[in-house]
């Protein structure tokens, strides 16, 4: 499988109390690997799925660390090193079952279409391409994201897109975004993203509205579970696992990995959602966006 998207350093602060504006809030702080595509790639390795990650990092210690840790868990890194630009960094404030992110995408905006072509040429056995929509939502990396989907379809690969984040989706507009992902085999959205793209409907209705664009839609609803909707009319709902929530950072990325691993292996929608919710539950039960060794 090819994954296209961001490689990030997360500066993760797990707050010990609600954020106190204008003063100090105690927190446990750590530097960890992040980035939606990189996180999903790492979680896919726990499902024994061969993964090639296409992305970009800076020519700095952070970039070298990010590539080293992904390689160590079995991700094949087709990651470009860009001089003169730092590796992307996200400050994550996590607590109370939520997380807020302050983002500098850094070298991620330098992802180029020719990188995608090179990765496709070097992985002829790949049958699926998964795209993090952060690539589409930034105008500088958008050509690479759009090219990735087009090139995958030309080669007969199935495709999936994770809608990434509600605020940048709102900024580019639902009509534009849906035109970029039209025809994908699977679109993943969380509740906020589904509302931006399809309005404030119930999850099944949101899925049906978005199924005019994608063949299958999965609406991730956090503690309320997830809903799978197919263009054919099939609707399947799965409850969330009941676990103690430590940190929700990367939970959606783990969910995507479980879903893709099961679905691409031929699982039913019910089984794919079950695998996805299992990995999502594992992610929220730990600190950080990547699987614990």
C-alpha atoms as one frame of an Amber mdcrd trajectory, in Angstrom:
protein
   0.000   0.000   0.000   1.117   3.558  -0.712   0.366   6.335   1.764   0.806
   9.945   0.708   0.917  12.806   3.203   2.509  14.506   6.160   5.470  13.533
   8.335   5.486  15.686  11.464   7.156  16.162  14.833   4.503  16.368  17.544
   5.240  18.501  20.587   2.619  16.803  22.708   1.397  18.375  25.948  -1.017
  16.199  27.904  -2.653  18.758  30.188  -3.066  17.945  33.870  -5.912  20.499
  34.151  -8.052  22.585  31.791  -6.012  25.125  29.841  -5.651  28.317  31.889
  -5.421  31.204  29.451  -2.892  33.907  30.253  -1.047  31.867  32.873   0.497
  28.431  33.479  -1.084  25.002  33.047   0.866  21.914  34.201   1.351  19.201
  31.576   3.426  16.174  30.642   5.332  17.199  27.502   7.109  14.983  25.005
   8.463  15.149  21.454   7.091  12.318  19.304   6.559  11.315  15.710   3.331
  12.543  14.147   1.642  13.447  10.871  -1.579  11.844   9.680  -0.065   9.740
   6.893   2.994   8.746   8.939   0.829   7.745  11.897  -1.461   5.620   9.736
   1.565   3.976   8.131   2.987   3.082  11.556  -0.322   1.602  12.716  -0.632
  -0.393   9.467   2.651  -2.137  10.233   1.031  -3.534  13.396  -1.486  -5.195
  11.059   1.294  -6.752   8.932   0.442  -4.560   5.931   3.439  -3.612   3.712
   3.508   0.182   3.505   5.386   2.751   1.428   5.102   6.322   2.747   5.491
   9.224   0.316   6.244  12.519   2.053   8.807  15.210   2.758  10.962  16.275
   5.716  13.554  18.965   6.297  17.306  18.435   6.198  17.496  18.541   9.981
  17.779  16.279  12.996  13.997  16.091  13.354  13.608  14.857   9.776  16.292
  12.214  10.238  14.658  11.077  13.486  11.225  10.822  11.871  12.522   8.683
   9.015  14.571   6.487  11.361  11.648   5.715  13.669   9.335   4.879  10.756
  11.949   2.663   9.134  12.490   0.898  12.459   8.848  -0.243  12.584   8.883
  -1.462   8.982   7.648   1.495   6.930   9.327   1.885   3.531  10.046   5.619
   3.412   9.906   7.245  -0.029  10.408  10.522   1.814  12.125  13.492   0.209
  14.627  15.523   2.247  14.222  19.235   1.481  17.035  21.675   2.179  16.342
  25.131   3.575  13.025  24.156   5.186  12.412  22.581   8.589  10.538  19.352
   9.205   6.882  20.019   9.951   5.952  20.546  13.591   2.639  20.439  15.448
   2.034  21.619  19.011  -0.687  19.349  20.395  -2.623  20.326  23.531  -4.394
  17.197  24.729  -6.784  16.779  27.631 -10.369  16.068  28.561 -10.854  13.724
  25.606  -9.986  16.458  23.085  -6.883  17.755  21.357  -6.083  21.142  19.811
  -3.300  21.494  17.271  -1.101  24.426  16.271   0.551  23.528  12.981   3.608
  24.461  10.939   3.643  22.069   7.967   7.228  22.902   7.064   8.704  20.612
   4.400   5.380  18.820   3.926   4.254  21.569   1.564   7.179  20.634  -0.726
   5.699  17.251  -1.647   5.809  16.967  -5.444   3.934  14.879  -8.074   7.140
  13.287  -9.343   7.694  11.732  -5.905   4.376   9.954  -6.227   5.267   8.702
  -9.708   8.621   7.399  -8.483   7.010   5.569  -5.557   4.384   4.001  -7.821
   7.088   2.858 -10.232   9.108   1.312  -7.401   6.109  -0.468  -5.849   4.385
  -2.218  -8.790   2.794  -4.693  -6.380   0.850  -1.931  -4.594  -2.912  -2.195
  -5.120  -4.143   0.725  -3.017  -3.255   4.371  -2.402  -4.349   6.231   0.723
  -4.114  10.024   0.797  -4.124  12.331   3.798  -6.201  15.346   2.787  -3.789
  17.738   4.479  -1.916  17.410   1.192  -4.994  18.653  -0.711  -5.874  21.396
   1.750  -2.616  23.333   1.286  -2.316  25.018  -2.127   1.421  24.311  -2.376
   1.132  20.540  -1.909  -2.297  20.242  -3.594  -0.897  19.366  -7.054   0.867
  16.350  -5.537  -2.301  15.198  -3.774  -4.479  15.528  -6.845  -1.838  13.851
  -8.992  -1.588  10.959  -6.530  -5.287  10.158  -6.872  -5.252  10.511 -10.653
  -2.092   8.425 -11.093  -3.426   5.686  -8.821  -6.669   5.458 -10.779  -4.767
   5.331 -14.091  -2.824   2.337 -12.757  -5.930   0.547 -11.517  -5.290   1.053
  -7.796  -8.154   1.548  -5.385  -8.032   4.834  -3.488  -9.021   6.270  -0.127
  -8.848   9.732   1.426  -8.938  10.849   5.058 -10.571  14.297   5.156  -7.987
  15.455   7.736  -9.396  18.493   9.586 -12.559  20.585   9.715 -11.053  24.092
   9.815  -8.967  23.858   6.617 -11.847  22.024   4.928 -14.075  24.960   5.770
 -11.450  27.344   4.400 -11.199  25.669   0.980 -14.938  25.001   0.770 -16.866
  21.752   0.494 -17.528  22.051  -3.253 -13.845  22.345  -4.108 -12.777  19.533
  -1.818 -15.453  17.144  -3.049 -14.444  17.855  -6.641 -10.847  16.873  -5.802
 -11.816  13.535  -4.232 -14.637  12.597  -6.614 -14.550   8.929  -7.510 -12.447
   7.665  -4.592 -13.335   4.234  -3.302 -13.414   5.229   0.367 -13.717   8.587
   2.143 -13.119   8.865   5.878 -14.549  11.820   7.790 -15.074  12.580  11.459
 -18.241  14.222  12.731 -16.937  17.790  12.338 -15.614  17.128   8.843 -18.868
  15.455   7.813 -20.772  18.522   9.001 -18.564  20.826   6.926 -18.979  18.672
   3.824 -22.576  17.493   4.154 -24.295  19.717   6.709 -25.662  18.977  10.156
 -27.434  15.727   9.346 -27.385  12.409  11.170 -24.329  10.250  10.302 -26.187
   7.926   7.930 -27.649  10.894   6.052 -24.234  12.563   5.904 -22.774   9.357
   4.522 -25.490   9.081   1.894 -24.894  12.682   0.817 -21.142  12.113   0.514
 -21.636   8.785  -1.285 -22.499  10.846  -4.344 -18.768  11.645  -4.397 -17.135
   8.510  -2.929 -18.233   4.898  -3.378 -18.017   4.302   0.368 -18.022   6.740
   3.278 -17.102   6.112   6.908 -18.188   8.692   9.481 -16.015   8.485  12.618
 -18.058   9.547  15.643 -15.557   9.211  18.474 -17.170   7.760  21.581 -20.399
   7.204  19.647 -18.795   4.705  17.263 -18.701   4.826  13.468 -21.038   4.522
  10.498 -20.226   2.930   7.126 -22.356   3.985   4.140 -22.113   2.631   0.597
 -23.431   4.220  -2.565 -25.527   1.076  -3.029 -27.463   1.982   0.130 -25.767
  -0.298   2.663 -25.488   1.299   6.109 -23.569  -0.352   8.955 -23.009   1.135
  12.403 -20.449  -0.003  14.959 -20.246   1.098  18.618 -17.029   2.446  20.109
 -14.998   0.362  22.546 -15.367   1.400  26.189 -11.856   2.230  27.385 -10.249
   4.802  29.647  -9.229   7.726  27.420  -5.657   8.891  28.017  -4.915  10.854
  24.817  -6.961  11.070  21.612  -4.022  12.229  19.455  -3.782   9.968  16.411
  -6.907   7.961  17.232  -8.407   8.660  13.816  -5.169   7.610  12.135  -5.168
   4.300  14.009  -8.851   3.843  13.113  -8.014   4.385   9.434  -5.228   1.798
   9.593  -7.503  -0.842  11.084 -10.247  -0.097   8.592  -7.939  -0.234   5.567
  -6.137  -3.381   6.705  -9.392  -5.275   7.126 -11.294  -3.884   4.127  -8.437
  -4.440   1.672  -8.131  -8.015   2.932 -11.763  -8.613   1.938 -13.487  -8.134
   5.294 -17.142  -7.192   5.512 -18.033  -3.632   6.534 -18.919  -4.927  10.010
 -15.573  -6.665  10.419 -13.656  -3.686   9.021 -15.365  -1.311  11.464 -14.641
  -3.696  14.332 -10.930  -3.779  13.463 -10.904   0.001  13.116 -12.553   0.604
  16.481 -10.146  -1.857  18.120  -7.140   0.136  16.896  -8.813   3.439  17.724
  -9.379   2.196  21.270  -5.740   1.131  21.527  -4.659   4.607  20.413  -6.725
   6.537  22.957  -5.493   4.250  25.744  -1.914   5.518  25.425   0.010   8.770
  25.074   1.062   9.741  21.556  -0.115   9.178  17.992   1.984   6.105  17.145
   1.676   2.493  18.359   3.716   1.625  21.423   6.320  -1.031  20.696
